[in-house]
Structures are given as structure tokens and as C-alpha cells.
């Protein structure tokens, strides 16, 4: 069961506070549910107290709503279900979540994003027909531009959602010219990177990064212990990856091409939805030039190098008309460093 007792409360919550908890529940299962969406659900009793909280189980398992309802029991009757995605209204490997909500006797359903999948859509209308109050698109930008964005992107395009992760000094350098600066950012930011890796389906680097840095690309706690969920490690490029490279193993795949379009097609065929690009400047530049970067997570350290290896390597000559703009969705301080999250405009 993907239930989270620690998210329950002893005092009433507003819809906004309950949605924040539902987002947290969805975040906790991110990376484990695909191809299903990582939905989070919080059930409030009639007094507004959180009595159930859950996230979607891996494919074939229970969705978030029935788990949260089971946790709430009879206290769900007359209460509110707060969900990050419109409850599904179809019989797949599991029964419709709309029917579970109706049977539990909830009086209201609040959800953030309408389900774009025509097979599962229609839950809102069905619930209203049963006399249940429905509040749609509540906190939609926070969810649609946040953790659910990769799945929504896949539903729309059938292409992996690409997040480019960078770490650099204020003057834009990812490493010193002699590559001695392995750690640009501090421990808190590095811990955040590893937690983020554990929620992704795949991490991509280029053959140049493998040869120069021999990364593991695993998701690790500060203690060195591995997270339960480990992403697929993908290397893009034609150069043979050494048999001794630390990136190799059962969770390893090389895509032998320099064509980003081809690499995306291969990843789509693999069913990859949420992909993090951590490669060096050439790979980052290639994804940007191909128009394939959907979001960026930029870690910035309050430091200057003066010269060094840039975050991206693009054309030698550019004009301001060549700029690729993104829309900032959050800025977060991590120790001395700053994480800027932005999505494609």
C-alpha cells in the first residue's frame, strides 16, 4: 500500500492545504507508477481533518483514491477527496475511482488537473451526476507545471519529457578548466539531486562525460545507501562505453547515435516518460538545439570561476534571436545554493 499516515492531521485543513498534502503524496510515488500517472489523494472528513492520504501504486496496483478511502474508512462519508488528477471513470486493471468515491459517500471532490486521456476522462461529469460537488482545476498550475508535468506531456506528445539539469557558478561555469571542481554546489543541493534522480525513469549523459568523469548516476542517500527506486542509466553517443565503467550494469543502456531526434524515438519506444539529462555541455547543447528540452533545473552556486567549462556548448556565433526562453515556476534556496525550476515557454 502506498499510504502515508504521517500526512494525516489533527486539525481541519483548507482545500489549499489539503492539495499541498496530495501533491506531496504524489511526489512520493513519482518514478514508480509509469505508465500510470503518479496521483496523490487526501481524504478529509466532514470536519475537514485529513483522515486518508495515498499515492498510486505501481502499474496494476491500486490508484490513490481507493487507498486513501480505505484508510479513512467511515470517516470519508460526507467528506472531501482532494486529488491531483481528475478521478478516472473507466474499468482498466482496476475499477473506476469515481465509483469508489461514490460508494464511500464523499460529498465533494476537488482536483487539480483534468484527465487528458480520453479513455479515463469523464470522471468529473459522472460524479456531478451522482450529486457530488466537484471543484475542478484547483491549484492547476502548481500541479501541471510541477511533478505531474512529464506524464501530461507524454499524453499530449507521446514523447519523453526532457528535463535538463545543470549546476554552475554565478558566471556560468560547470567545472574548472582542469576539471578539478567536481563539486560546484554544496551538500544540500547534491542531496536534492540524488532525491530527484530516484523519482526519474531515466538519466541521460553523453559518452564524453562517461569517459571524463566515470559517473555512477545512481540515486544515493547521504550515507551512500541506494534509494529503492533507481533510474535507467542511458549513455548517448557512438563511442564504446568501457566494460569497466561504473555506469554499466543491468540498469544500463547505450543509444548509439549523435542524433537527438533518433535518441528521443528510442526512448519513446522504451516507454520512457520522465527523463533527466545530466550530460556535459555538448549533450546539453545538442538537446537545446534540437528543441527537445521541456524543463530545466538549474543549481546555481554563489561563486565565480572566471573561466572554465560552460554549462552548454552551442554554435560558435549566436544572435539574441537564437535565445531559448523558459518560464520560471519556482526558486528554492538549498543551503548556500539556489535551485531555479523553469518550463519551456
Secondary structure, DSSP 8 states (H G I E B T S, - for coil): --B-GGG--SSB--HHHHHHHHHHHHHHHTTTSTTS---EEEEE-TTSBEEEEEE--STTS--HHHHHHHHHGGGGTT-EEEEEE----S-SSS--HHHHHHHHT-SEEEEEE----TTT--HHHHHHHTT-EEE-STTHHHHHTTTTHHHHHHHHHSS-EEEEEEEEETTSEEE-TTS-----S-HHHHHHHHHHHTT-SEEEEEHHHHHHH------B-TTS-B-SS--EEEEESSS---TT-TT-STTEEEE--S-HHHHHHHHHHTT--EEEE---HHHHHHHHHTT---EEEEEEES---SS-EES----SS--GGG---EEEEEEEEETTEEEEEEEE-
